[in-house]
């Protein structure tokens, strides 16, 4: 197929395994919460831009693995979980913004050694779970999400100042060597649900935050 830009409308409910694998897709707009995307659905080496709509609630296993041209991703607030290997081997992935507090399963960002910035907007640290079972029992999830040591040593983890202690006491997030915060003046708080709103814009390989 010669499709360069793909917009998944609300009417789509199912995307089969590998449907867009190895196609020359450049940009993807995923706007519905009800679609079930099977393994390797978007395994496109040429995919550079992914826009997940505000209603997306699930990122399925290996949905975007081996998208080697993808350099940044914003995970919307309503996403409930990032499943196993969702962004595995996105070898040029550098920036991650997670707006909510999803459950992150094993290998979600495995083999992504260039990650240099992770912005977590929620006051509640995302939960990291590992379902990998070995002869020694279930593995500790903290090393199974990224696998390589580079993100833990080199990536800047940015979290809400008011929740720094919660992140530092987390078995997973506390393993990052570089942790910084944004202060209360850097976000707007909704009086009803106390959500955080940070200005995040994408420009090429850069994600700006304030």
C-alpha positions as CSV (number, residue, x, y, z in Angstrom):
1,X,0.0,0.0,0.0
2,X,1.1,3.6,-0.6
3,X,-0.8,5.1,2.4
4,X,1.3,7.8,4.1
5,X,-1.3,9.1,6.6
6,X,-3.9,7.0,8.4
7,X,-6.8,8.3,10.4
8,X,-8.7,5.6,12.4
9,X,-12.2,6.8,12.9
10,X,-14.7,5.9,15.6
11,X,-16.4,3.4,13.3
12,X,-13.4,1.1,13.3
13,X,-13.6,-1.6,16.0
14,X,-10.9,-4.1,15.0
15,X,-7.5,-4.0,13.3
16,X,-5.9,-7.3,12.6
17,X,-2.4,-8.6,13.3
18,X,0.2,-6.9,11.1
19,X,-2.3,-5.1,8.9
20,X,-0.1,-2.1,8.5
21,X,3.2,-3.8,9.1
22,X,6.1,-2.6,6.9
23,X,4.0,-0.2,5.0
24,X,5.2,3.3,4.1
25,X,3.0,4.9,6.7
26,X,4.3,8.3,8.0
27,X,1.6,9.5,10.3
28,X,-1.2,7.9,12.4
29,X,-4.2,9.5,14.1
30,X,-6.0,7.0,16.4
31,X,-9.1,8.7,17.7
32,X,-11.4,5.9,19.1
33,X,-11.4,4.0,22.4
34,X,-13.3,0.9,21.1
35,X,-10.8,-0.4,18.5
36,X,-9.0,-3.6,19.3
37,X,-5.5,-3.5,17.6
38,X,-3.8,-6.8,17.4
39,X,-0.1,-7.7,17.7
40,X,2.2,-5.8,15.3
41,X,-0.8,-3.9,13.9
42,X,1.3,-0.8,13.2
43,X,4.8,-2.3,12.8
44,X,5.9,0.4,10.4
45,X,9.6,1.3,10.2
46,X,8.7,4.6,8.5
47,X,6.1,5.7,11.0
48,X,7.3,9.0,12.5
49,X,4.2,10.5,14.1
50,X,1.5,8.9,16.3
51,X,-1.4,11.0,17.7
52,X,-3.5,9.1,20.2
53,X,-6.9,10.7,20.7
54,X,-8.1,11.7,24.1
55,X,-10.6,8.8,24.1
56,X,-8.1,6.1,23.7
57,X,-8.1,3.8,26.7
58,X,-5.8,0.8,25.8
59,X,-2.6,0.3,24.0
60,X,-2.4,-3.3,23.0
61,X,0.6,-5.7,23.0
62,X,3.3,-5.0,20.4
63,X,1.0,-2.5,18.6
64,X,3.9,-0.2,17.8
65,X,6.9,-2.4,18.1
66,X,9.8,-1.8,15.7
67,X,8.5,1.6,14.7
68,X,12.1,2.6,14.4
69,X,11.4,6.1,13.0
70,X,9.2,7.1,15.9
71,X,10.9,9.7,18.1
72,X,8.2,10.8,20.6
73,X,4.9,9.6,22.0
74,X,2.2,11.2,24.2
75,X,0.0,8.8,26.1
76,X,-3.4,10.4,26.8
77,X,-4.8,10.6,30.3
78,X,-7.6,8.1,29.8
79,X,-5.2,5.2,28.8
80,X,-5.7,2.5,31.3
81,X,-2.8,0.3,30.4
82,X,0.2,0.1,28.1
83,X,0.5,-3.6,27.3
84,X,3.4,-5.9,26.8
85,X,5.9,-4.8,24.2
86,X,3.6,-1.9,23.0
87,X,6.6,0.2,21.9
88,X,9.3,-2.4,22.0
89,X,12.4,-1.8,19.8
90,X,11.4,1.7,18.8
91,X,15.1,2.4,18.7
92,X,14.9,6.1,18.0
93,X,12.3,6.9,20.6
94,X,13.5,9.7,22.8
95,X,10.6,11.5,24.4
96,X,7.7,10.0,26.3
97,X,4.8,11.9,27.9
98,X,2.3,10.0,30.1
99,X,-0.6,12.2,31.0
100,X,-2.5,9.8,33.3
101,X,-1.6,6.9,35.5
102,X,-1.9,3.7,33.4
103,X,-0.7,0.2,34.3
104,X,2.5,-0.4,32.3
105,X,3.3,-4.0,31.6
106,X,6.6,-5.8,30.9
107,X,8.7,-5.0,27.9
108,X,6.5,-2.0,27.1
109,X,9.5,0.1,26.1
110,X,12.2,-2.6,25.8
111,X,15.1,-2.0,23.5
112,X,14.5,1.8,23.3
113,X,18.0,2.9,24.4
114,X,17.8,6.5,23.3
115,X,15.0,7.6,25.6
116,X,16.2,10.8,27.2
117,X,13.0,12.4,28.6
118,X,10.0,10.9,30.4
119,X,7.3,13.3,31.6
120,X,4.8,11.9,34.1
121,X,1.9,14.3,34.6
122,X,-0.1,12.4,37.1
123,X,0.2,12.9,40.9
124,X,-0.4,9.1,41.1
125,X,2.7,7.2,39.8
126,X,1.8,4.8,37.0
127,X,1.8,1.2,38.2
128,X,4.4,-1.1,36.7
129,X,3.5,-4.8,36.5
130,X,5.3,-7.9,35.3
131,X,3.6,-11.0,34.3
132,X,6.8,-12.8,33.3
133,X,7.2,-16.1,35.1
134,X,10.5,-18.0,35.3
135,X,11.8,-21.0,37.3
136,X,12.7,-18.4,39.9
137,X,9.1,-17.0,40.1
138,X,7.7,-13.8,38.8
139,X,10.4,-11.3,37.8
140,X,10.6,-7.8,39.4
141,X,9.0,-5.4,36.9
142,X,11.4,-2.5,37.3
143,X,14.0,-3.8,35.0
144,X,11.6,-5.5,32.6
145,X,10.0,-2.3,31.2
146,X,13.0,-0.8,29.6
147,X,15.5,-3.7,29.9
148,X,18.5,-1.7,28.8
149,X,20.2,0.4,31.5
150,X,20.5,3.5,29.4
151,X,17.1,5.0,30.3
152,X,17.6,4.5,34.0
153,X,21.0,6.2,33.9
154,X,20.5,8.9,31.2
155,X,16.8,9.7,30.9
156,X,15.4,12.8,32.7
157,X,12.4,11.7,34.7
158,X,10.1,14.7,35.3
159,X,7.2,14.4,37.8
160,X,4.9,16.7,39.8
161,X,6.7,18.4,42.6
162,X,3.8,17.7,45.0
163,X,4.1,14.0,44.4
164,X,7.9,13.6,44.3
165,X,7.9,11.5,47.5
166,X,5.4,9.1,46.0
167,X,7.6,8.6,42.9
168,X,10.7,8.3,45.0
169,X,9.1,5.6,47.1
170,X,8.0,3.6,44.1
171,X,9.9,0.4,43.4
172,X,10.2,1.3,39.8
173,X,10.4,5.1,39.3
174,X,13.0,5.5,42.1
175,X,15.6,3.6,40.0
176,X,16.0,6.6,37.7
177,X,19.2,8.5,38.4
178,X,17.9,11.8,37.1
179,X,14.6,13.0,38.6
180,X,13.3,16.6,38.4
181,X,10.0,18.2,39.1
182,X,7.6,20.8,37.8
183,X,6.0,23.0,40.5
184,X,2.4,24.0,41.2
185,X,2.8,27.1,39.1
186,X,3.6,25.0,36.1
187,X,0.1,23.4,35.8
188,X,-3.5,24.2,36.2
189,X,-5.6,22.3,38.6
190,X,-9.3,21.5,38.0
191,X,-11.2,22.1,41.2
192,X,-13.6,19.2,40.4
193,X,-11.3,16.3,39.6
194,X,-7.9,17.9,40.5
195,X,-6.4,17.0,37.1
196,X,-3.1,18.4,35.9
197,X,-2.7,20.3,32.7
198,X,0.8,20.9,31.4
199,X,1.6,22.6,28.1
200,X,3.2,19.9,25.8
201,X,3.9,20.6,22.2
202,X,5.7,18.5,19.6
203,X,8.1,20.0,17.1
204,X,10.1,17.4,15.2
205,X,12.1,15.4,17.7
206,X,11.5,17.8,20.6
207,X,8.7,17.9,23.2
208,X,8.5,21.2,25.0
209,X,7.0,21.4,28.5
210,X,6.4,24.2,30.9
